[in-house]
Amino acid sequence: MSRRRGKAVEEEKADIDLTPMLDVVFIMLIFFIVTASFVKEKALDVNVPDPDQQVETPPDEDKQNILISVNSADEIWMGPTRVDSRAVRARIAQLFAENPQAIVIIRAHNKSSADTYVTIADAAKEVNPNIQVSLVPFED
């Protein structure tokens, strides 16, 4: 009988209490959650027309818009001529001086990069901060 009792005492000694370790782990988890800084991603505010909406208004004769096309290779076209990205601001300023009520319409290909759109939109905002810039997607 004493032999059995000795094994029971040994088994009790072999048990390890994991409660303090779990407490430490939970406290560390709470600490990391509270001290973590969450990054808020910035996004472009782009007004894209609804593809289901098929309302077309006739163009206003005395209001000419500034149309800029961007193809899938990120080439910028204003009318029939290709324009370098560094010259976009000057061209927009020239066309805006001729018609101060004009808005800038950017026809960008679906495979063009957002950097090209941002470059054109920034150039237009440098010409006039109140100028309206619209994005119209197109495909080949």
C-alpha atoms as an extended CHARMM CRD file, in Angstrom:
* protein
*
       140  EXT
         1         1  MET       CA              0.0000000000        0.0000000000        0.0000000000  PROA      1               0.0000000000
         2         2  SER       CA              2.8130000000        2.3510000000        0.6600000000  PROA      2               0.0000000000
         3         3  ARG       CA              4.1350000000        1.6700000000       -2.7810000000  PROA      3               0.0000000000
         4         4  ARG       CA              0.9330000000        2.9040000000       -4.3750000000  PROA      4               0.0000000000
         5         5  ARG       CA              0.8740000000        5.9860000000       -2.2940000000  PROA      5               0.0000000000
         6         6  GLY       CA              4.4130000000        6.8500000000       -3.3500000000  PROA      6               0.0000000000
         7         7  LYS       CA              3.4920000000        6.7230000000       -7.0460000000  PROA      7               0.0000000000
         8         8  ALA       CA              0.5220000000        9.0140000000       -6.4620000000  PROA      8               0.0000000000
         9         9  VAL       CA              2.7560000000       11.5590000000       -4.7660000000  PROA      9               0.0000000000
        10        10  GLU       CA              5.2300000000       11.3800000000       -7.6630000000  PROA      10              0.0000000000
        11        11  GLU       CA              2.4240000000       11.9180000000      -10.1930000000  PROA      11              0.0000000000
        12        12  GLU       CA              1.2050000000       14.9760000000       -8.3190000000  PROA      12              0.0000000000
        13        13  LYS       CA              4.6910000000       16.4420000000       -8.3670000000  PROA      13              0.0000000000
        14        14  ALA       CA              5.0260000000       15.8840000000      -12.1280000000  PROA      14              0.0000000000
        15        15  ASP       CA              1.9880000000       18.0580000000      -13.0000000000  PROA      15              0.0000000000
        16        16  ILE       CA              2.8240000000       21.5800000000      -14.1900000000  PROA      16              0.0000000000
        17        17  ASP       CA              0.3130000000       24.3610000000      -13.7280000000  PROA      17              0.0000000000
        18        18  LEU       CA             -0.0490000000       26.2180000000      -17.0730000000  PROA      18              0.0000000000
        19        19  THR       CA             -2.3990000000       28.9170000000      -15.7970000000  PROA      19              0.0000000000
        20        20  PRO       CA              0.2880000000       31.5630000000      -15.0890000000  PROA      20              0.0000000000
        21        21  MET       CA              1.8320000000       31.0040000000      -18.5220000000  PROA      21              0.0000000000
        22        22  LEU       CA             -1.5570000000       31.4450000000      -20.2290000000  PROA      22              0.0000000000
        23        23  ASP       CA             -2.1370000000       34.6200000000      -18.2140000000  PROA      23              0.0000000000
        24        24  VAL       CA              1.1730000000       36.0450000000      -19.4380000000  PROA      24              0.0000000000
        25        25  VAL       CA              0.3680000000       35.1010000000      -23.0450000000  PROA      25              0.0000000000
        26        26  PHE       CA             -3.0430000000       36.7900000000      -22.9080000000  PROA      26              0.0000000000
        27        27  ILE       CA             -1.5760000000       39.9190000000      -21.3080000000  PROA      27              0.0000000000
        28        28  MET       CA              1.0620000000       40.0900000000      -24.0660000000  PROA      28              0.0000000000
        29        29  LEU       CA             -1.6230000000       39.6000000000      -26.7270000000  PROA      29              0.0000000000
        30        30  ILE       CA             -3.7180000000       42.4330000000      -25.2760000000  PROA      30              0.0000000000
        31        31  PHE       CA             -0.6180000000       44.6360000000      -25.0790000000  PROA      31              0.0000000000
        32        32  PHE       CA              0.2600000000       44.0720000000      -28.7510000000  PROA      32              0.0000000000
        33        33  ILE       CA             -3.3170000000       44.6650000000      -29.8970000000  PROA      33              0.0000000000
        34        34  VAL       CA             -3.5720000000       47.9210000000      -27.9560000000  PROA      34              0.0000000000
        35        35  THR       CA             -0.1760000000       49.2620000000      -29.0180000000  PROA      35              0.0000000000
        36        36  ALA       CA             -0.4490000000       48.2580000000      -32.6890000000  PROA      36              0.0000000000
        37        37  SER       CA             -0.8640000000       51.1340000000      -35.1060000000  PROA      37              0.0000000000
        38        38  PHE       CA             -3.3290000000       50.5090000000      -37.8760000000  PROA      38              0.0000000000
        39        39  VAL       CA             -2.5860000000       52.0080000000      -41.2830000000  PROA      39              0.0000000000
        40        40  LYS       CA             -5.4790000000       53.6970000000      -43.0130000000  PROA      40              0.0000000000
        41        41  GLU       CA             -5.0970000000       53.2620000000      -46.7400000000  PROA      41              0.0000000000
        42        42  LYS       CA             -5.7850000000       56.2320000000      -48.9590000000  PROA      42              0.0000000000
        43        43  ALA       CA             -7.8310000000       55.7940000000      -52.0800000000  PROA      43              0.0000000000
        44        44  LEU       CA             -8.6250000000       57.9290000000      -55.0630000000  PROA      44              0.0000000000
        45        45  ASP       CA            -12.0440000000       59.4930000000      -55.1720000000  PROA      45              0.0000000000
        46        46  VAL       CA            -13.0260000000       58.6880000000      -58.7420000000  PROA      46              0.0000000000
        47        47  ASN       CA            -16.4520000000       59.3640000000      -60.1840000000  PROA      47              0.0000000000
        48        48  VAL       CA            -17.0670000000       56.6890000000      -62.7840000000  PROA      48              0.0000000000
        49        49  PRO       CA            -20.4190000000       56.6710000000      -64.5400000000  PROA      49              0.0000000000
        50        50  ASP       CA            -22.7110000000       53.7090000000      -64.0620000000  PROA      50              0.0000000000
        51        51  PRO       CA            -22.2690000000       51.3390000000      -67.0420000000  PROA      51              0.0000000000
        52        52  ASP       CA            -25.9990000000       50.5120000000      -67.0260000000  PROA      52              0.0000000000
        53        53  GLN       CA            -26.9070000000       54.1540000000      -67.3960000000  PROA      53              0.0000000000
        54        54  GLN       CA            -27.2660000000       54.9290000000      -71.1090000000  PROA      54              0.0000000000
        55        55  VAL       CA            -28.2470000000       58.5750000000      -70.8300000000  PROA      55              0.0000000000
        56        56  GLU       CA            -26.3770000000       60.6940000000      -73.3540000000  PROA      56              0.0000000000
        57        57  THR       CA            -26.7610000000       64.4270000000      -73.3350000000  PROA      57              0.0000000000
        58        58  PRO       CA            -25.9800000000       66.4270000000      -76.4590000000  PROA      58              0.0000000000
        59        59  PRO       CA            -22.7600000000       68.4410000000      -76.1690000000  PROA      59              0.0000000000
        60        60  ASP       CA            -23.0910000000       72.1120000000      -75.3940000000  PROA      60              0.0000000000
        61        61  GLU       CA            -21.8930000000       74.1870000000      -78.3560000000  PROA      61              0.0000000000
        62        62  ASP       CA            -20.2770000000       76.9490000000      -76.3100000000  PROA      62              0.0000000000
        63        63  LYS       CA            -18.7750000000       74.5790000000      -73.7360000000  PROA      63              0.0000000000
        64        64  GLN       CA            -15.8360000000       72.6210000000      -75.1410000000  PROA      64              0.0000000000
        65        65  ASN       CA            -14.3050000000       70.0670000000      -72.8100000000  PROA      65              0.0000000000
        66        66  ILE       CA            -10.6610000000       69.1050000000      -72.6060000000  PROA      66              0.0000000000
        67        67  LEU       CA            -10.4830000000       65.4550000000      -73.6820000000  PROA      67              0.0000000000
        68        68  ILE       CA             -7.3680000000       63.4790000000      -72.7850000000  PROA      68              0.0000000000
        69        69  SER       CA             -7.0000000000       59.8180000000      -73.8000000000  PROA      69              0.0000000000
        70        70  VAL       CA             -4.6870000000       57.2900000000      -72.1780000000  PROA      70              0.0000000000
        71        71  ASN       CA             -4.1290000000       53.9710000000      -73.9480000000  PROA      71              0.0000000000
        72        72  SER       CA             -3.0520000000       50.6430000000      -72.4750000000  PROA      72              0.0000000000
        73        73  ALA       CA              0.6440000000       51.5520000000      -72.9360000000  PROA      73              0.0000000000
        74        74  ASP       CA              0.1370000000       54.6990000000      -70.7750000000  PROA      74              0.0000000000
        75        75  GLU       CA              0.5690000000       57.0180000000      -73.7650000000  PROA      75              0.0000000000
        76        76  ILE       CA             -1.2460000000       60.3400000000      -73.3570000000  PROA      76              0.0000000000
        77        77  TRP       CA             -3.1680000000       61.6970000000      -76.3560000000  PROA      77              0.0000000000
        78        78  MET       CA             -4.8340000000       65.0980000000      -76.6270000000  PROA      78              0.0000000000
        79        79  GLY       CA             -6.7730000000       65.1260000000      -79.8660000000  PROA      79              0.0000000000
        80        80  PRO       CA             -4.7520000000       63.6040000000      -82.7090000000  PROA      80              0.0000000000
        81        81  THR       CA             -1.3590000000       64.2970000000      -81.0960000000  PROA      81              0.0000000000
        82        82  ARG       CA              0.5870000000       62.3480000000      -78.5150000000  PROA      82              0.0000000000
        83        83  VAL       CA              1.6510000000       64.4620000000      -75.5310000000  PROA      83              0.0000000000
        84        84  ASP       CA              4.5200000000       63.8410000000      -73.1320000000  PROA      84              0.0000000000
        85        85  SER       CA              3.4900000000       63.6470000000      -69.4680000000  PROA      85              0.0000000000
        86        86  ARG       CA              5.6780000000       66.6890000000      -68.7150000000  PROA      86              0.0000000000
        87        87  ALA       CA              3.8090000000       68.7830000000      -71.3030000000  PROA      87              0.0000000000
        88        88  VAL       CA              0.2860000000       67.9080000000      -70.1630000000  PROA      88              0.0000000000
        89        89  ARG       CA              0.0790000000       70.8150000000      -67.7080000000  PROA      89              0.0000000000
        90        90  ALA       CA              1.0320000000       73.3740000000      -70.3750000000  PROA      90              0.0000000000
        91        91  ARG       CA             -1.5000000000       71.9720000000      -72.8540000000  PROA      91              0.0000000000
        92        92  ILE       CA             -4.2870000000       71.9660000000      -70.2600000000  PROA      92              0.0000000000
        93        93  ALA       CA             -3.3930000000       75.5440000000      -69.2640000000  PROA      93              0.0000000000
        94        94  GLN       CA             -3.5470000000       76.6280000000      -72.9200000000  PROA      94              0.0000000000
        95        95  LEU       CA             -6.9380000000       74.9860000000      -73.5370000000  PROA      95              0.0000000000
        96        96  PHE       CA             -8.3200000000       76.1730000000      -70.1960000000  PROA      96              0.0000000000
        97        97  ALA       CA             -7.2970000000       79.7560000000      -70.9930000000  PROA      97              0.0000000000
        98        98  GLU       CA             -9.3420000000       79.5410000000      -74.1980000000  PROA      98              0.0000000000
        99        99  ASN       CA            -12.3890000000       78.1710000000      -72.3440000000  PROA      99              0.0000000000
       100       100  PRO       CA            -12.4650000000       78.6970000000      -68.5420000000  PROA      100             0.0000000000
       101       101  GLN       CA            -15.7090000000       76.6880000000      -68.1790000000  PROA      101             0.0000000000
       102       102  ALA       CA            -14.1630000000       73.5540000000      -69.6570000000  PROA      102             0.0000000000
       103       103  ILE       CA            -13.8160000000       70.3800000000      -67.6500000000  PROA      103             0.0000000000
       104       104  VAL       CA            -11.0480000000       67.8220000000      -68.0680000000  PROA      104             0.0000000000
       105       105  ILE       CA            -12.2500000000       64.4040000000      -69.2300000000  PROA      105             0.0000000000
       106       106  ILE       CA             -9.7060000000       61.5990000000      -69.0150000000  PROA      106             0.0000000000
       107       107  ARG       CA            -10.5370000000       58.5620000000      -71.1610000000  PROA      107             0.0000000000
       108       108  ALA       CA             -8.2960000000       55.9150000000      -69.6280000000  PROA      108             0.0000000000
       109       109  HSD       CA             -7.8920000000       52.3750000000      -70.8700000000  PROA      109             0.0000000000
       110       110  ASN       CA             -8.7050000000       49.6810000000      -68.3150000000  PROA      110             0.0000000000
       111       111  LYS       CA             -5.1150000000       48.3960000000      -68.4850000000  PROA      111             0.0000000000
       112       112  SER       CA             -3.4930000000       51.8240000000      -68.0410000000  PROA      112             0.0000000000
       113       113  SER       CA             -1.8470000000       52.6090000000      -64.7110000000  PROA      113             0.0000000000
       114       114  ALA       CA             -3.3310000000       54.8130000000      -62.0460000000  PROA      114             0.0000000000
       115       115  ASP       CA             -0.0960000000       56.8340000000      -61.9500000000  PROA      115             0.0000000000
       116       116  THR       CA             -0.8650000000       58.2560000000      -65.3960000000  PROA      116             0.0000000000
       117       117  TYR       CA             -4.3370000000       59.3180000000      -64.2700000000  PROA      117             0.0000000000
       118       118  VAL       CA             -2.9100000000       60.9050000000      -61.1150000000  PROA      118             0.0000000000
       119       119  THR       CA             -0.2680000000       62.7590000000      -63.1690000000  PROA      119             0.0000000000
       120       120  ILE       CA             -2.9340000000       64.2350000000      -65.4680000000  PROA      120             0.0000000000
       121       121  ALA       CA             -5.3240000000       65.0670000000      -62.6220000000  PROA      121             0.0000000000
       122       122  ASP       CA             -2.5310000000       66.7670000000      -60.6430000000  PROA      122             0.0000000000
       123       123  ALA       CA             -1.5200000000       68.7710000000      -63.7130000000  PROA      123             0.0000000000
       124       124  ALA       CA             -5.1160000000       69.9230000000      -64.1710000000  PROA      124             0.0000000000
       125       125  LYS       CA             -5.4040000000       70.9030000000      -60.5020000000  PROA      125             0.0000000000
       126       126  GLU       CA             -2.1580000000       72.9020000000      -60.8070000000  PROA      126             0.0000000000
       127       127  VAL       CA             -3.7180000000       74.9050000000      -63.6510000000  PROA      127             0.0000000000
       128       128  ASN       CA             -6.8560000000       75.6460000000      -61.6290000000  PROA      128             0.0000000000
       129       129  PRO       CA             -7.6640000000       74.0640000000      -58.2480000000  PROA      129             0.0000000000
       130       130  ASN       CA            -11.4040000000       74.3420000000      -58.9940000000  PROA      130             0.0000000000
       131       131  ILE       CA            -11.2660000000       72.5440000000      -62.3440000000  PROA      131             0.0000000000
       132       132  GLN       CA            -13.4570000000       69.4710000000      -62.6160000000  PROA      132             0.0000000000
       133       133  VAL       CA            -11.6710000000       66.2580000000      -63.6050000000  PROA      133             0.0000000000
       134       134  SER       CA            -13.6900000000       63.2150000000      -64.7420000000  PROA      134             0.0000000000
       135       135  LEU       CA            -12.5100000000       59.7010000000      -65.4970000000  PROA      135             0.0000000000
       136       136  VAL       CA            -14.1830000000       57.7120000000      -68.2770000000  PROA      136             0.0000000000
       137       137  PRO       CA            -12.9330000000       54.1330000000      -68.8320000000  PROA      137             0.0000000000
       138       138  PHE       CA            -12.7680000000       52.5690000000      -72.2840000000  PROA      138             0.0000000000
       139       139  GLU       CA            -11.5390000000       49.3850000000      -73.9240000000  PROA      139             0.0000000000
       140       140  ASP       CA            -10.0940000000       48.7060000000      -77.3650000000  PROA      140             0.0000000000
